[in-house]
């Protein structure tokens, strides 16, 4: 009887609607898996079949220009979107922070969808500025609209070798927009990063399209051209309530402007090579920002050249010493995501996991192998701390002392590299309810 109950439970889970299978706390389903409730597109081309949104054109029933199925139940501003897609032929995309210029015609940011490894995952601006960020690139667009590649988030050939995209099969986008900062991930692999400092367009003027956007519509594309089929499912969004300011690069990829050493003996420990900050690991110490920061997201890519220790210190205060009062997001290989409390920093961690100053991460290590880049992100907002490793929430704390402090990168025994160090300020502390 027990076996029968287990089998029934598994079958029920497999058949459960999307709303019962939310991927993480805070995400909500915006497609019911049954019909286009909440969505609006040309009924000649858009339908729901076998539990998925399906866009299809034929020789007899073509698209009259690029056309879109638009989510009508709201707009998106700061958010994390998870969406699965499968395309058999042709060209498509996922629009966000967009505007409707004519019925079912959209202008705005677009995450590319097509069977083209090395291209799928890039960022385009439909009916606006055109191409923005190629796969593998980190881009900054300045106030005059000039585009500049300032770094790499991935190696395109390595992505292809890793099969980051599954041809004519289901793939999952994760799109993150916070203020002027945008990230694309495809099946967990980072594909683009953008800091868009271009002028912000008027969200209420459909003709104003040559600039950045901070909010707008979400939509799915059918591209004009030969017959095509594209499908979408498992569409979840997490609206982020924080008031994000303009993202800034803390490390310019060229030199150590904006940083200072904890001791003069470290001047030969930290250097810059091929756009990355390199750390020999000896002697012990750290490099820190010259400015103080309080509420923010700080994110970077980090890789271990050899096994060993390092870390990211936040809200560091007091005199320079080994080690200063701060919260450490552990950077030791195999231990990224652990928390170390340095100098009795006031904070609360999970007592079930905390041993003295050390709070191990919540899940087994999800780090990449030695020599590969890891995404590392620390969220500090009021008293709340969250640490993400390769987009997985690995640790958290509450009631952290809210005080301005430096951000530091440690030298602690082994060589490491850091790149794409970005800070997204939170203009006012808002406690995020999970």
Secondary structure, DSSP 8 states (H G I E B T S, - for coil): -HHHHHHHHHHHHHH--GGG--SSTT-EES--SSS-TTEE--TTTEEEETTEEEEEE-SSS--SSSEEEEE-S--BSSEEEEEEEEEEES-EEEEEEEEEEETTEEEEEEEEESS-TTTTT-EEEETTTEEEE-TTEEEEE-TT--EEEEEESS-HHHHHHTT-S-TTS-EEEEEEEETTEEEEEETTEEEEEEEE-S-B--TT-TT--SSB-SSBEEEEEE-SSS-EEEEEEEEEEEE----B---EESS-SSS-TTEEESSGGGTTTEEEETTEEEE---SSEEEEESS-B-SEEEEEEEEESSS-B-EEEEEEESS--TT-EEEEEE-STT-TT-EEEES----B--TTTEETTEE--SSS-----TTS-EEEEEEEETTEEEEEETTEEEEEEBS-----BEEEEEEBBS-EEEEEEEEEEBSS------
